[in-house]
Amino acid sequence: MRTKGTHLFPTMERVTFGRPAAATLMAEVERVDAKRVFLIVSRTLNTTTPEIAKIVSALGERCAGVFDGVAQHTTRQGAVETTRAALDARADLIVAIGGGSVVDIAKITTLCLEHQILDEDGLDGFEVQLDEHGRRKISNYKGPTVRMIAIPTTLSGGEYNAGCLVTDARRKLKQTFYHPKMMPIAIILDPQLLPYAPESLLLGSGTRAMDHAIEALCSPQGNPLVDAAVLRGIELMREWLPLARNDRNDLEAANQCQVASWLCSFGLQARVPMGASHAIGHVLGGTCGVPHFLCTPVMMPGILEYNLPFTADAQASLAKALGQPGASASVAFKTFCQSLGLPTSLREVNVGPDQFELVAENTMTEFFIFSNPRPVNQPAGVLEILNLAA
């Protein structure tokens, strides 16, 4: 049990779970008295399912527009395009309906709206940077006035924090942007939306939620509330994600997985620093094009092995939550991912040793590498992890 620390509460007002998205969103819109609601949505959800149409119908004249041009990786160019559309719509509330990229583009759009950022260069200076000691350096700027609501359709849990990842395509780097008011004011979990996710995305995003939980559990800056919540989240995800895979129309399994994702995110909500998995994952996405939802099954087993000398107690709790008390947490997590048919090595996602040096160098620009429980102060430490995951 941790005996000292601080728990930070997020700028999020409520999470609603197990209820239909359209009716719940309308209640939220009325609660905040929004008049011009701009929807940023998954194109697949918009063009192949009736779900977005249901929400548009429920909103009626309050729906100011629908944007479905979000790419897999959020880019500066994409942020600019979405911001222009939201400005044209005179939006007073942004609603994200989709996976992590949709949520991230909505977050950065709220920032761009506030500061009238209409070209890629306009984002310079807003990104989170590192000082000479590897600590986060966040510019002091005004946060968004136009806030957002998130209706996630995957399990990754990125909606539960106030930061977002945006790729600068010119440098092939993912950059983090953060302001407390970029966090959604409300999150709506509708289990009827989860079955639309492709199987690989469903499963990979479930492990991504577990990643948030594991890195919070292993962080020296966690707290008892976070530990209790994330361990329960891991247990639920381990139990229910295979069931959601086996029957895509099992709404109880979908509901339990969404609750698991929420619990797994308690470290994110409390701003517990993440570690090497997040740092390397950001780079694998921005530099090597690895889908974000596959980075966890590929990297986490090696990272757990690397961190074991510094996180033995946390990993013992993790192994128990994974249903294998007394076993290696690294092996238990890898076995779980393999049982879902997910890749568990870099070679399986087409990242070879010839790319390791570049990945290691770029990872040292990520602030989360400096909050890994086992210190990583040089590219050599990242290379050691990459070789464990090869």
JOGI-V257592 format. One record per backbone hydrogen bond with DSSP energy under -1.0 kcal/mol. NH is the residue of the N-H (numbers start at 0). CO is the residue of the C=O. E is the energy in kcal/mol with one decimal. If there is no record, write none. Layout:
BEGIN
nh: (NH	NH)
co: (CO	CO)
e: (E	E)
END
This chain:
BEGIN
nh: (12	13	15	17	23	24	25	26	27	28	29	30	31	33	36	37	38	39	40	41	45	46	47	53	54	55	56	57	58	59	61	62	63	66	75	78	79	80	81	82	83	84	85	86	87	88	89	90	91	92	93	94	95	96	97	102	103	104	105	106	107	108	109	110	111	112	113	114	116	121	122	123	125	127	128	130	133	136	140	148	149	150	152	159	160	163	165	166	167	168	170	171	172	174	176	178	181	182	184	186	187	188	192	195	196	201	202	203	204	205	206	207	208	209	210	211	212	213	214	215	216	217	221	226	227	228	229	230	231	232	233	234	235	236	237	238	239	240	243	244	245	246	249	250	253	254	255	256	257	258	259	260	261	262	263	264	265	268	269	270	271	278	279	280	281	282	283	284	285	286	289	293	294	297	298	299	302	303	304	305	306	307	309	314	315	316	317	318	319	320	321	322	323	326	331	332	333	334	335	336	337	338	340	341	345	348	349	350	354	358	359	360	361	362	363	364	365	368	369	370	380	382	383	384	385	386	387	388)
co: (184	184	186	188	19	20	21	22	23	24	25	26	27	28	61	92	64	94	66	96	41	42	43	49	50	51	52	53	54	55	58	59	36	38	166	74	75	76	77	78	79	80	81	82	83	84	86	85	35	35	146	37	148	39	150	98	99	100	101	102	103	104	105	106	107	108	109	110	111	118	119	120	122	175	136	134	130	128	138	93	185	95	97	156	157	176	174	73	172	166	167	167	167	165	163	161	178	179	147	13	149	15	189	192	193	197	198	199	200	201	202	203	204	205	206	207	208	209	210	211	212	213	218	222	223	224	225	226	227	228	229	230	231	232	233	234	235	236	239	240	241	242	246	248	249	250	251	252	253	254	255	256	257	258	259	260	262	264	265	267	266	274	275	276	277	278	279	280	281	282	283	290	291	293	294	295	298	299	300	301	302	303	306	310	311	312	313	314	315	316	317	319	318	323	327	328	329	330	331	332	333	334	337	336	388	345	346	345	351	354	355	356	357	358	359	361	362	365	366	367	377	378	379	380	381	382	383	384)
e: (-2.1	-1.1	-2.7	-1.3	-1.7	-3.1	-2.2	-1.8	-2.0	-3.0	-2.2	-2.0	-2.2	-2.1	-3.5	-2.9	-2.7	-3.0	-2.9	-2.0	-2.1	-2.6	-2.2	-1.9	-1.7	-2.9	-2.5	-2.2	-2.2	-1.8	-1.9	-1.8	-2.7	-3.0	-1.7	-2.2	-2.3	-2.4	-2.3	-2.3	-2.3	-1.8	-2.4	-2.6	-2.5	-1.6	-1.4	-2.0	-2.7	-1.2	-2.4	-2.5	-2.7	-2.7	-1.2	-2.2	-2.7	-2.5	-1.8	-2.2	-2.5	-1.7	-1.8	-1.4	-2.6	-2.7	-1.6	-1.7	-2.0	-1.1	-1.7	-1.8	-2.0	-3.5	-2.3	-2.3	-2.1	-3.2	-1.1	-2.1	-2.2	-3.2	-1.8	-2.0	-1.1	-2.0	-2.9	-4.0	-3.3	-1.0	-1.3	-1.1	-1.5	-2.9	-2.4	-1.5	-2.7	-1.1	-2.9	-1.8	-2.5	-3.5	-2.1	-1.2	-1.9	-2.8	-2.7	-2.6	-2.6	-1.6	-1.8	-1.6	-2.0	-1.6	-1.9	-1.9	-1.7	-3.1	-2.8	-1.6	-2.6	-2.2	-1.2	-2.6	-2.4	-2.3	-2.9	-2.1	-1.7	-2.3	-2.5	-2.2	-2.5	-2.5	-2.7	-1.9	-3.0	-2.2	-2.4	-1.9	-2.2	-1.9	-2.0	-1.2	-2.1	-2.5	-2.6	-2.4	-2.1	-2.2	-2.4	-2.5	-2.0	-2.5	-2.8	-1.0	-1.7	-2.5	-1.8	-1.6	-2.8	-2.0	-3.0	-2.2	-2.3	-1.3	-2.8	-1.9	-2.4	-3.3	-2.3	-2.1	-1.1	-1.2	-2.7	-2.7	-2.1	-2.8	-1.9	-2.5	-2.6	-1.0	-2.1	-2.7	-1.8	-1.9	-2.2	-2.6	-1.7	-2.2	-2.0	-1.7	-2.9	-2.1	-2.6	-2.6	-2.2	-2.8	-2.0	-2.4	-2.6	-2.1	-1.5	-2.1	-2.7	-1.4	-1.4	-2.1	-2.3	-2.3	-2.9	-2.5	-2.6	-2.1	-1.1	-1.7	-2.0	-1.3	-1.2	-1.2	-1.4	-2.6	-1.9	-1.7	-2.8	-2.3	-1.5	-1.4)
END
